[in-house]
């Protein structure tokens, strides 16, 4: 059996394969480096202990109920201006962004990356992931 015959006999399989590959390539190109680096809870704890700025995007009510020690509650309104103040305009400062579940922080990380911040991280699975890893929160 030649390749051309195999290809024609399995055309749908080949089309699905190529569509999947193209989809993955487009997704990777679109998201490459634009939203910070995703880190897990252990990496986050290590960075915070070494002086990284940890920003919590949840509502202040959620923040008060329990947050990661050292986290600063920050609103998405006037986000960039507030980060500039907290980071003392240090574009090389390590900044970790967290939210409830890890989704909202990607957009805010993209804002920092677009504004020349070089060490932007997002907490994988957010505060829920932190708690799920049995790490402490403070009120």
C-alpha positions as CSV (number, residue, x, y, z in Angstrom):
1,X,0.0,0.0,0.0
2,X,1.4,3.3,-1.0
3,X,1.3,6.5,1.1
4,X,-1.1,8.2,-1.4
5,X,-3.5,5.3,-1.2
6,X,-3.3,5.2,2.7
7,X,-3.8,9.0,2.7
8,X,-6.9,8.8,0.5
9,X,-8.3,5.9,2.5
10,X,-7.9,7.9,5.8
11,X,-8.6,11.4,4.6
12,X,-10.8,12.3,7.5
13,X,-8.2,11.1,10.0
14,X,-5.5,13.2,8.3
15,X,-7.7,16.3,8.2
16,X,-8.4,16.0,11.9
17,X,-4.8,15.6,12.6
18,X,-3.7,18.6,10.6
19,X,-6.5,20.8,12.1
20,X,-5.4,19.8,15.6
21,X,-1.8,20.6,14.9
22,X,-2.7,24.0,13.3
23,X,-5.0,24.8,16.3
24,X,-2.2,24.0,18.8
25,X,0.3,26.1,16.9
26,X,-2.1,29.1,16.7
27,X,-2.9,28.8,20.4
28,X,0.8,28.7,21.4
29,X,1.8,31.6,19.2
30,X,-1.1,33.7,20.5
31,X,-0.3,33.0,24.2
32,X,3.5,32.9,24.0
33,X,4.9,35.1,26.8
34,X,2.1,37.6,26.7
35,X,0.6,36.7,30.0
36,X,3.5,36.1,32.3
37,X,4.8,32.8,33.6
38,X,2.5,30.4,35.4
39,X,3.9,29.2,38.7
40,X,2.7,26.7,41.2
41,X,2.0,27.3,44.9
42,X,5.5,26.1,46.0
43,X,7.3,28.4,43.6
44,X,5.0,31.3,44.7
45,X,5.8,30.7,48.4
46,X,9.5,30.7,47.6
47,X,9.3,33.9,45.5
48,X,7.2,35.7,48.1
49,X,9.7,34.7,50.8
50,X,12.5,36.2,48.7
51,X,10.7,39.5,48.3
52,X,8.4,39.2,45.3
53,X,5.3,41.4,45.2
54,X,2.1,39.3,45.5
55,X,-1.1,41.0,44.2
56,X,-4.5,39.5,45.0
57,X,-7.2,40.5,42.5
58,X,-10.2,39.2,44.4
59,X,-12.7,41.5,45.9
60,X,-11.7,43.0,49.2
61,X,-14.4,41.0,51.0
62,X,-12.9,37.7,49.7
63,X,-9.4,39.0,50.6
64,X,-10.5,39.7,54.2
65,X,-11.9,36.2,54.5
66,X,-8.5,34.7,53.8
67,X,-5.5,35.6,51.7
68,X,-1.9,34.5,51.2
69,X,0.4,36.1,53.8
70,X,2.1,39.1,52.3
71,X,-0.5,39.6,49.5
72,X,-1.7,43.0,48.7
73,X,-5.4,43.5,47.7
74,X,-5.6,45.3,44.5
75,X,-8.4,46.3,42.2
76,X,-8.3,45.9,38.4
77,X,-9.4,49.5,38.2
78,X,-6.3,51.7,37.9
79,X,-4.3,48.5,38.0
80,X,-1.2,49.7,36.2
81,X,-0.9,52.9,38.3
82,X,-1.3,51.0,41.5
83,X,1.3,48.4,40.5
84,X,3.8,51.1,39.5
85,X,3.4,52.6,43.0
86,X,3.7,49.3,44.8
87,X,6.7,48.2,42.7
88,X,8.3,51.7,43.0
89,X,8.4,51.7,39.2
90,X,10.9,48.9,39.2
91,X,10.1,47.0,36.0
92,X,12.4,44.1,37.0
93,X,10.7,43.5,40.3
94,X,9.2,40.0,40.6
95,X,5.4,40.4,40.6
96,X,3.0,37.5,41.2
97,X,-0.6,38.0,40.4
98,X,-3.3,35.8,41.9
99,X,-7.1,35.6,41.9
100,X,-9.7,33.1,42.9
101,X,-8.9,30.4,40.4
102,X,-6.2,31.6,38.1
103,X,-8.2,33.0,35.2
104,X,-8.5,36.7,35.7
105,X,-4.9,37.2,36.6
106,X,-3.7,36.3,33.0
107,X,-5.3,39.5,31.6
108,X,-3.7,41.7,34.3
109,X,-0.3,39.9,33.7
110,X,-0.6,40.7,30.0
111,X,-1.0,44.4,30.9
112,X,2.2,44.4,32.9
113,X,4.1,42.5,30.2
114,X,2.9,45.0,27.6
115,X,4.2,47.8,29.9
116,X,7.7,46.4,30.1
117,X,7.6,44.5,33.3
118,X,10.0,41.6,32.9
119,X,9.3,39.3,35.9
120,X,5.6,38.7,35.9
121,X,4.1,35.5,37.2
122,X,0.6,34.2,37.7
123,X,-0.4,31.7,40.4
124,X,-1.7,28.5,38.9
125,X,-5.2,27.8,40.1
126,X,-5.2,31.0,42.2
127,X,-6.0,31.1,45.9
128,X,-8.2,28.0,45.5
129,X,-5.1,26.1,44.3
130,X,-3.0,27.5,47.2
131,X,-5.7,26.3,49.7
132,X,-6.0,23.0,47.8
133,X,-2.2,22.5,48.3
134,X,-2.9,22.8,52.1
135,X,-1.0,26.1,52.4
136,X,-2.0,28.6,55.0
137,X,-4.1,31.8,54.5
138,X,-4.4,34.7,56.9
139,X,-7.4,36.9,57.6
